[in-house]
Amino acid sequence: MELFNSALGRNITFVRPAYFIVRAFVGIPNVKYYFIFLCVVFFISLVGNIIVMSAIILDHTLRTPKYMAIFNLALTDLLTSSTLVPNVIDMFLFNHTSISYNGCMAYLFFSFTFVSVQLMNLVILSFDRLMAIVYPLHYHVKVTNKLMLSLIVFFWLFIIVLVLIAVGFLTRLSICGSVVIKSYFCDHGPIFHLACNDVTPSLVISLLFPVVILGLPLVFIVVSYCWIAYALAKISTLRESIKAFKTCSSHLLLVALNFLPTIFVYSYVGKIHPNARVINLSLTNIIPPMLDPIIYVLQTQEIRDSLKKLLRSRWMGKIATVN
């Protein structure tokens, strides 16, 4: 615990700047077109996730444990896009790159919380698929709305506490030199590297966070699908196995879309150009919220049927009103 004493000492005065300057996309020609692209992505993400959430709220047949998790995924997608994209556009398209110290800490907290819960949702959906395929006869007994709600609340609280710890350690740092954050948002690593006192606690957090948020969830998902494959190989024919795996196709696409690009960026963080890192990281955090609802609408028959039913009832209601 002595490792953390300098960061937790009560009688230490910390030097905190009045503001930070977020600097990214430096020297990229025609970068304004990238921000226009982000506006389009944000609009599609906004509309897509609102449609999915509305379908689940309005259609009583979708109020099941699986769709509680999908609703939570759509909600975090919406929150992630709304937190990152408008701020990026405001900072770099309109050149409002300075942000107050407290504002930066809040921006970091909400960004990391929403992105992390987004990944945890895929763990919940993996658990749901595991129980549905391995224990089909007991699924509705084992996986209840209460259990799903408990899992969702647990992961929200877990991530909030974890990110609060990370932000808490950042507030114990003295920023004595540069106030320029070399990222597209208030990023944890670029901030603690500006400190002139002991950064050990923040360094430990920066090493543990990817393991907890990326590594362990991905291991659980891989193990769960190995278990699913083993169970299907024992109890079903090839055709039945393929049919069962098709129910997992949308989830597997989401896992690949959310985990693989993020792992790639963090694996080669010191080996790629800063601009390439910023663009890759921004796309990794912004593209999945746009594609998640599209994948679920295209791949999930229940949601497609629900949307058709809602549109049909709305159309019939208009006709009745006119008549």
TAQUIWO-V285694 format. One record per residue. N is the residue number from 1. RES is the residue in one small letter. PHI is phi in degrees with one decimal (* if undefined). Layout:
# TAQUIWO-V285694
{{N RES PHI} {N RES PHI}}
This chain:
# TAQUIWO-V285694
{{1 m *} {2 e -59.9} {3 l -56.6} {4 f -102.2} {5 n -61.3} {6 s -66.4} {7 a -86.5} {8 l -107.4} {9 g -59.0} {10 r -84.8} {11 n -103.3} {12 i -102.4} {13 t -93.8} {14 f -106.0} {15 v -94.3} {16 r -119.6} {17 p -70.2} {18 a -69.2} {19 y -155.5} {20 f -115.8} {21 i -116.0} {22 v -90.0} {23 r -127.1} {24 a -155.5} {25 f 56.0} {26 v -80.8} {27 g 77.1} {28 i -91.0} {29 p -68.8} {30 n 54.7} {31 v -66.6} {32 k -61.9} {33 y -68.7} {34 y -65.6} {35 f -70.5} {36 i -63.9} {37 f -60.4} {38 l -63.3} {39 c -62.2} {40 v -64.5} {41 v -59.6} {42 f -62.4} {43 f -63.4} {44 i -63.6} {45 s -62.0} {46 l -60.8} {47 v -65.5} {48 g -59.9} {49 n -71.7} {50 i -65.6} {51 i -63.1} {52 v -62.8} {53 m -64.0} {54 s -64.2} {55 a -61.1} {56 i -69.5} {57 i -70.4} {58 l -82.1} {59 d -97.9} {60 h -63.8} {61 t -70.8} {62 l -95.1} {63 r -87.1} {64 t -120.4} {65 p -54.4} {66 k -59.2} {67 y -79.9} {68 m -64.6} {69 a -67.6} {70 i -66.5} {71 f -61.1} {72 n -63.3} {73 l -63.9} {74 a -62.2} {75 l -63.8} {76 t -68.5} {77 d -59.4} {78 l -63.9} {79 l -67.5} {80 t -62.6} {81 s -60.9} {82 s -69.4} {83 t -81.2} {84 l -86.5} {85 v -64.5} {86 p -58.2} {87 n -68.6} {88 v -63.1} {89 i -63.9} {90 d -64.0} {91 m -67.1} {92 f -101.0} {93 l -81.3} {94 f -104.8} {95 n 60.4} {96 h -101.1} {97 t -85.1} {98 s -90.1} {99 i -144.3} {100 s -62.8} {101 y -58.4} {102 n -64.9} {103 g -62.6} {104 c -67.2} {105 m -63.8} {106 a -66.6} {107 y -60.0} {108 l -61.7} {109 f -59.3} {110 f -67.9} {111 s -62.3} {112 f -67.4} {113 t -63.2} {114 f -67.9} {115 v -64.9} {116 s -69.9} {117 v -64.3} {118 q -56.4} {119 l -70.8} {120 m -64.4} {121 n -59.5} {122 l -70.1} {123 v -66.7} {124 i -61.8} {125 l -66.9} {126 s -64.9} {127 f -60.5} {128 d -61.6} {129 r -65.6} {130 l -60.3} {131 m -68.2} {132 a -67.4} {133 i -92.8} {134 v -79.3} {135 y -124.1} {136 p -62.1} {137 l -75.9} {138 h -108.2} {139 y -57.4} {140 h -70.8} {141 v -85.4} {142 k -78.8} {143 v -103.0} {144 t -105.8} {145 n -59.5} {146 k -64.4} {147 l -64.5} {148 m -63.5} {149 l -62.6} {150 s -63.3} {151 l -63.1} {152 i -62.8} {153 v -63.8} {154 f -59.5} {155 f -68.1} {156 w -60.0} {157 l -65.4} {158 f -59.9} {159 i -67.3} {160 i -59.7} {161 v -63.8} {162 l -61.3} {163 v -70.2} {164 l -61.7} {165 i -62.4} {166 a -61.3} {167 v -67.5} {168 g -59.2} {169 f -66.8} {170 l -64.0} {171 t -71.2} {172 r -94.4} {173 l -100.4} {174 s -100.4} {175 i -100.6} {176 c -99.8} {177 g -110.3} {178 s -68.7} {179 v -115.3} {180 v -90.3} {181 i -94.6} {182 k -87.8} {183 s -160.8} {184 y -95.6} {185 f -153.1} {186 c -74.1} {187 d -90.0} {188 h -62.2} {189 g -59.3} {190 p -58.9} {191 i -74.8} {192 f -70.4} {193 h -73.3} {194 l -84.8} {195 a -74.4} {196 c -114.9} {197 n -112.8} {198 d -66.5} {199 v -105.0} {200 t -54.2} {201 p -59.1} {202 s -67.3} {203 l -64.7} {204 v -61.6} {205 i -60.2} {206 s -65.6} {207 l -84.1} {208 l -77.6} {209 f -57.7} {210 p -61.7} {211 v -66.6} {212 v -72.9} {213 i -88.2} {214 l -109.5} {215 g -64.7} {216 l -63.2} {217 p -59.8} {218 l -66.0} {219 v -62.0} {220 f -61.0} {221 i -64.4} {222 v -63.4} {223 v -62.9} {224 s -64.0} {225 y -75.0} {226 c -64.4} {227 w -64.0} {228 i -60.9} {229 a -62.7} {230 y -64.8} {231 a -64.8} {232 l -67.8} {233 a -65.6} {234 k -83.6} {235 i -116.4} {236 s -141.8} {237 t -79.6} {238 l -61.3} {239 r -64.3} {240 e -67.3} {241 s -64.8} {242 i -63.8} {243 k -62.1} {244 a -66.2} {245 f -68.0} {246 k -62.7} {247 t -69.0} {248 c -100.7} {249 s -60.8} {250 s -64.2} {251 h -65.6} {252 l -63.4} {253 l -62.6} {254 l -64.8} {255 v -61.4} {256 a -61.9} {257 l -68.1} {258 n -89.1} {259 f -89.9} {260 l -62.6} {261 p -62.3} {262 t -65.2} {263 i -63.7} {264 f -61.4} {265 v -62.4} {266 y -71.3} {267 s -71.4} {268 y -114.4} {269 v -59.5} {270 g -94.8} {271 k -111.3} {272 i -117.3} {273 h -60.8} {274 p -52.8} {275 n -65.0} {276 a -65.4} {277 r -63.5} {278 v -63.7} {279 i -66.1} {280 n -61.6} {281 l -68.6} {282 s -66.5} {283 l -65.6} {284 t -61.2} {285 n -88.6} {286 i -105.2} {287 i -69.3} {288 p -53.8} {289 p -59.7} {290 m -78.3} {291 l -83.8} {292 d -54.0} {293 p -66.3} {294 i -63.1} {295 i -63.1} {296 y -69.6} {297 v -68.1} {298 l -75.7} {299 q -97.2} {300 t -110.3} {301 q -63.8} {302 e -61.6} {303 i -69.7} {304 r -61.4} {305 d -63.4} {306 s -63.8} {307 l -64.2} {308 k -61.8} {309 k -65.2} {310 l -67.0} {311 l -66.1} {312 r -65.1} {313 s -67.0} {314 r -66.5} {315 w -65.3} {316 m -65.0} {317 g -64.6} {318 k -65.6} {319 i -63.1} {320 a -63.8} {321 t -66.7} {322 v -65.0} {323 n -71.2}}
